Amino acid sequence: MGNTNQNKMRKIEIEKIILNCGGTDEKLEKSVKLLEKLTQKKIKKIKSTKRIPGFKISPGKFSGCKITIRNKNQITDLLNKFFATIENEISNKKITLNAASFGIPECIEIPGFEYDREIGILGFEISIIFKRKGKRVKLKKSKRGKYPLKQQISKLEIIEYLKENFGLGVI
């Protein structure tokens, strides 16, 4: 990757990160407050489509919340905090084709995050979606093109990107 004549269409970048948290009723309200405190943005609540009696979830009932962040500066700031929380190590199993996901068990472990009585101690999941230039060709409505397999980002490329840009260790 140290080659200066590298094709710029092969360069890897983070497309977005998705923060999500589950729960119903009171826990859902706490989850929304947690994600709002982390991102300072409006959070979307998710309705359930399945019935899960063990968790007291029925179709049409709110069962989680999420937010998608696409701002590059905010993504790097948040990821640096989240990686510090998990001691700059991520399991090899949590990295897949075009994405990496991990969870934070307790929000109070995040550097700079202060305990809030209204929120309590909650955890949440983070999904990082990677892309290369030209992905829009696959997504646009008119004159849609093909996004070849060689443009997808392999597990090894994601590991190398995380090591280079965030100093992350993979175990």
C-alpha positions as CSV (number, residue, x, y, z in Angstrom):
1,M,0.0,0.0,0.0
2,G,3.0,2.3,0.2
3,N,3.0,2.7,-3.6
4,T,2.6,6.3,-4.6
5,N,1.2,5.5,-8.0
6,Q,-1.7,3.6,-6.5
7,N,-5.1,3.8,-8.3
8,K,-7.2,6.3,-6.4
9,M,-10.4,4.3,-7.2
10,R,-8.9,1.4,-5.1
11,K,-8.5,3.7,-2.0
12,I,-10.6,2.5,1.0
13,E,-12.7,4.9,3.0
14,I,-15.3,4.8,5.7
15,E,-18.8,5.3,4.2
16,K,-20.7,5.5,7.5
17,I,-21.0,4.2,11.0
18,I,-24.2,3.0,12.5
19,L,-24.8,3.1,16.3
20,N,-27.7,1.1,17.6
21,C,-29.1,0.1,20.9
22,G,-32.0,-2.2,21.8
23,G,-34.7,-2.2,24.5
24,T,-38.3,-1.6,25.1
25,D,-40.3,1.0,27.1
26,E,-38.1,2.6,29.7
27,K,-34.8,1.1,28.5
28,L,-35.6,2.4,25.0
29,E,-36.0,6.0,26.3
30,K,-32.6,5.6,28.1
31,S,-31.0,4.2,24.9
32,V,-32.3,7.2,22.9
33,K,-30.9,9.7,25.5
34,L,-27.5,7.8,25.4
35,L,-27.2,8.0,21.6
36,E,-28.3,11.6,21.5
37,K,-25.7,12.5,24.2
38,L,-23.0,10.8,22.1
39,T,-23.9,12.3,18.7
40,Q,-26.0,15.4,19.5
41,K,-28.4,14.4,16.7
42,K,-32.0,13.1,16.5
43,I,-32.3,9.4,16.9
44,K,-34.6,7.1,14.9
45,K,-36.7,4.5,16.8
46,I,-37.1,1.1,15.2
47,K,-40.4,-0.8,15.3
48,S,-40.3,-4.6,15.6
49,T,-41.7,-6.9,12.8
50,K,-41.5,-10.1,14.8
51,R,-43.1,-11.4,18.0
52,I,-40.5,-12.3,20.7
53,P,-42.3,-13.3,23.9
54,G,-39.1,-13.7,25.9
55,F,-38.3,-10.0,25.5
56,K,-41.9,-8.9,25.5
57,I,-41.7,-7.7,21.9
58,S,-44.7,-7.7,19.6
59,P,-45.1,-6.5,16.0
60,G,-45.4,-2.7,15.7
61,K,-43.9,-2.1,19.1
62,F,-40.7,0.1,19.3
63,S,-37.8,-2.2,20.2
64,G,-34.6,-0.3,19.5
65,C,-33.0,2.9,18.2
66,K,-30.3,3.8,15.8
67,I,-28.4,6.6,14.1
68,T,-26.3,6.7,10.9
69,I,-23.4,9.1,10.9
70,R,-21.8,10.1,7.5
71,N,-19.7,13.1,8.6
72,K,-16.0,12.1,8.2
73,N,-14.8,14.3,11.1
74,Q,-17.4,13.1,13.5
75,I,-16.8,9.5,12.5
76,T,-13.0,9.7,13.2
77,D,-13.6,11.4,16.6
78,L,-16.2,8.9,17.7
79,L,-14.2,5.9,16.4
80,N,-11.1,7.0,18.3
81,K,-13.1,7.2,21.5
82,F,-14.8,3.8,20.9
83,F,-11.5,2.1,20.0
84,A,-9.9,3.5,23.2
85,T,-12.9,2.0,25.1
86,I,-12.1,-1.5,23.8
87,E,-8.4,-1.0,24.4
88,N,-7.5,-0.6,20.7
89,E,-8.1,-4.3,19.9
90,I,-10.8,-5.9,17.9
91,S,-11.5,-9.6,17.3
92,N,-10.8,-11.0,13.9
93,K,-14.3,-12.5,13.9
94,K,-15.9,-9.1,14.1
95,I,-14.6,-8.1,10.6
96,T,-16.5,-9.2,7.5
97,L,-16.6,-8.2,3.8
98,N,-17.1,-4.4,3.5
99,A,-17.8,-4.0,7.3
100,A,-16.6,-4.3,10.9
101,S,-18.9,-4.4,14.0
102,F,-18.2,-4.4,17.7
103,G,-20.1,-3.6,20.9
104,I,-19.4,-1.5,23.9
105,P,-20.8,-3.1,27.0
106,E,-20.8,0.0,29.3
107,C,-21.1,3.6,28.0
108,I,-19.3,5.0,31.1
109,E,-16.0,3.4,29.8
110,I,-15.9,5.9,26.9
111,P,-13.3,8.6,27.4
112,G,-14.9,12.0,28.1
113,F,-18.3,10.5,28.8
114,E,-19.7,11.2,32.2
115,Y,-22.2,9.1,34.1
116,D,-25.7,10.4,33.9
117,R,-28.4,9.1,36.3
118,E,-31.1,9.3,33.7
119,I,-29.3,7.0,31.4
120,G,-27.6,4.6,33.8
121,I,-25.1,2.0,32.5
122,L,-26.0,0.9,29.0
123,G,-24.2,-0.7,26.1
124,F,-24.6,-0.4,22.3
125,E,-23.3,-1.7,19.0
126,I,-21.2,0.0,16.4
127,S,-21.1,-1.0,12.7
128,I,-18.5,0.5,10.4
129,I,-19.3,0.3,6.7
130,F,-16.3,0.7,4.2
131,K,-16.4,1.6,0.6
132,R,-14.3,2.4,-2.5
133,K,-14.9,5.1,-5.0
134,G,-17.6,4.3,-7.5
135,K,-20.1,2.6,-5.2
136,R,-22.6,5.2,-6.1
137,V,-22.8,3.6,-9.6
138,K,-24.5,0.6,-8.0
139,L,-27.0,2.7,-6.0
140,K,-28.2,5.4,-8.4
141,K,-31.6,5.2,-10.1
142,S,-30.9,6.0,-13.7
143,K,-28.1,4.4,-15.7
144,R,-27.3,2.1,-12.9
145,G,-24.0,0.3,-13.4
146,K,-22.3,-2.8,-12.0
147,Y,-20.1,-2.7,-8.9
148,P,-17.6,-5.5,-9.6
149,L,-16.5,-8.0,-6.9
150,K,-12.9,-6.6,-7.1
151,Q,-14.2,-3.3,-5.7
152,Q,-15.5,-4.9,-2.5
153,I,-13.2,-4.7,0.5
154,S,-11.8,-7.9,1.9
155,K,-11.3,-8.7,5.5
156,L,-7.5,-8.3,5.2
157,E,-7.8,-4.9,3.6
158,I,-10.1,-3.7,6.4
159,I,-7.6,-5.0,9.0
160,E,-4.7,-3.2,7.3
161,Y,-6.8,0.1,7.1
162,L,-7.7,-0.1,10.8
163,K,-4.1,-0.7,11.8
164,E,-2.8,2.2,9.6
165,N,-5.4,4.8,10.5
166,F,-6.4,4.0,14.1
167,G,-3.5,1.9,15.4
168,L,-5.8,-0.9,16.1
169,G,-4.6,-4.4,17.0
170,V,-6.5,-7.4,15.6
171,I,-6.6,-10.5,17.8
